[in-house]
Amino acid sequence: MPKKLYFHIDREIKRDIEHAKQNLDILINDLDVNVFNFKRFGKELPKQHKLSPNSFIQVALQLAYYRGCFEEDGQNISAQLTNQTLKFILAFDDPTVSREAKLQLFREAVNAYTALTNQALKGHGIERHLLGLKLQAIEEGLSIPKIFMDTAYGLATHWKMRTGQVPANTDSVMCFGPLVPDGYAICYNPQADHVHFSITAFNCCEETHAETLALTLKDTLCHLQELLQPTV
């Protein structure tokens, strides 16, 4: 039978617990969270068009992020995207590009992401090997290789958008925080006829707003549905 455990909490331990609680409250209050169910369609729509639902959503997230965060200030995000995704994003709101051309670019972007995902699952992701080398150097007390001190490496690993699919049979709220202070984190759970999203950012960063990205994402998903199934 299980036995109740009794812990001796002295004044020092109690002080540490209170300090940890205060730090946790600070982190909680700093987290900006927006949760919603997108009900226009779910994972069946991309399946009908022979597209991976996860890759479909990932490309949609990249497009929404660009439209909401980069169009106004003109920042360059090419280093964070595949060539196919970048071409599609730049063409999406261009009125001189035909619907057929945009649709083809969208398919190429989704398929490219699927191919990259499969490579990563096989252990072919280059950042995994670089991280392994860095951690091995730290573990063995060696000097960190110069590549990890390079500005380019720092920029390449400053992930402003952390995303992840957490499939479940319910619409339970599942979320995680951004990797960097000026970033976003998006957790999504695709169902047959809807997709559950939770978006987080940090209140301490004036440049990020979970609600703003949520509104842009909803609008972007509707536009992608129109691209696949035009009503006119």
N, C-alpha and C positions, 0 to 999 in steps of 0.2 A: 504494500500500500504506500502511496506517496506520503511523505512527511513534510510538514510545514518547516520552512527554513527561517531562521531568525538571524538578522544581521545587526551587528553592533555598529551603529552610526555615531561616531564621535563628532565633536564640534568642527574639526577640520574637514571631515567628509561632508558634513551637512553644509558647510560653507561652499565647498566645491559643487555640490548639487544645486544650490541656489544660484551660483555663478553660471552654471551650465543652463539652467532654466532661463536666466536673463538673456544669455546669448541666443538661445533658441527663439525666444519671443522676438528678439530683434530681427532674426532671419525671417520669421513668419510674417512680421509686419512689413517687411521689405518686399515680400513676394506679391506680384500682381498676377492674378489668375482670372482667366475667362474660359468658361466651359459652355459648350453648346452642342446640340444635335443638328446636323445638316440633314434635312429630310427630303430634299429634292430627288436624291438618288443615293444608291449604295454601291456595293462592289459588283452588283449584277450588271450595271451599265458598262463598265470597262470590259467585263467578260463577254458581253454581247458583241463587242467590237474587237475581240481577241487581243485584249491588252491586259497586262498584269495589273490588278487592282492596287497593289502596294506601289508599284512604279508609277501608276497613274496619279496617285495621291502625292507621291514625292515630287513629281514634276509640277503638280499644281501648287504645292507648298513653295517651291522655288520661284514660280511665277508670281504668286501672291506676295512673297517677300520682296521681290524686285519691284513690283508695282507699288507696294506700300511704303517701302523704305529707301529705294534707290532712285526712282525716277526724278524726284524733286531735287536731289543734290548731285545727281549724275555720277555717283561713285561706280567704280569698276568692280564687278563681281566675277569676272571671267575665270579667276583662279579657283573659284569654289564650284564651278560647274563643268559638266562635260561639254565638248564642243557642240554636240547635238542640242543639248538643253539651252545653251546660250543662244544658238541660232534661232531656236523656237521663241525664246523669251523676247528677243529683239524684234522678231517679226510679228508677234502676237497683236500688238496694238498699232501696227503700221497699216494704214488704210490702203496703201498701194500694193500690199501683198494679198493675193486671192485667198479665199477660204480653202480651196483645194490645196494650195501650197502650204498654208498654215497647218492643215490637217496632216499632211505628209510630214512636216517638220515635227509635229507633236508625236506622231507615231515613232519617228526615228528617235526622239528624245526618250520616250517611254521604254522603247526596246533597248536603247543604250544603257539606261539605268538598270534594267533587268539583267543585262549581260554583266555589268559591273558588280551587281549584287551576287550573282552566281560565282564570280571570281573571288569576291571577298569571303564567301562561304567556304571556298576551297583553300583559304589561307593565302591568297595571292594579293591581298591588300598591302600596298607598300608601306603605309603608315604603321601597320602592325609589326612589320620587321624592324622598322626604325625605332619604334617604341621598345621593342625587345632588346635591341642593342643598347639603348640608353639605360634601361633598367638593369641590364647585366653589368654595365660599367659602374653604376651606382652600388649595386650589390657587392661587387668585388673590390670596391674602393679605388677604382681607376679614375683617371681624369676624364671628364665628359668630352667626347669627340667634338671637334670644332663645328661640325655641321649643325649641332643642336644649339649652338650659340649664334648662328647666322640669323640675320634679320628676316631673310626670306623664309626660313624654317618657322620662325615665330609667327609670321603672318599666315603661313599656310596651315598652322595648327591652332589659330585663333578662330574657333568655330562659333560664328555668331548665330547659327541656327542648329539646334540639337533636336533631332526628330526620332520618333520610334513608334512602331506599330505594336500595340499590346492587344491582341485579339481575345475577346471574351464573349460569352453568350448573353451578358447583361450590359446595360449602359452605366455600369459603375464608374465613378470618377477616378481616373488614374492619371497621375501627372508627375512630372519631375522638373527640376529647376534648370535654368540655362547653365551652360558651361563657363560663360564669361560674363562679366558685369554688364556689358552692352549687348547682350544676346537674347535670344528667345529659345524656348523649348516647347515642342509640340508633340503631344502624345495623341494617337488616334486609334480608334477601334472600329473598323469597317464591318457593317452588317449588310444583309442582303439589300435592304431598301433605304438605308440611312448610314451616316458615319458620325460617330461620336468623337468630338475633339476637346482637348484641354490645352490651352495656351498659357504659358507663364513668361514673365519678364520680371525685372527688378525695378521697384519704385525709385530707387536711388539714381537710376539712369533716366535722364530727361528725354532721351532719344527713342526709348522703347515704350510701347503701349500695347498691352495684350488685347484690349478691346479693338483698337484700330486695326491690328493685324487680323483679328477675327472677322471684322466687317469686310476687309479686303479679300480674305480667303473665301468667304461666302459668295461674294460677287464674282471672284475668279472661277470658282467651281460652276456657277451658273453659266458663265461664258463658255467654259469647256463643254458643258452639256449641249449648249447651242451649237458649238463647233461640230460635235459628233452627230447631233440630231437637230438640224436646223428646222425652225418652225415655219419659216417662210420659203 
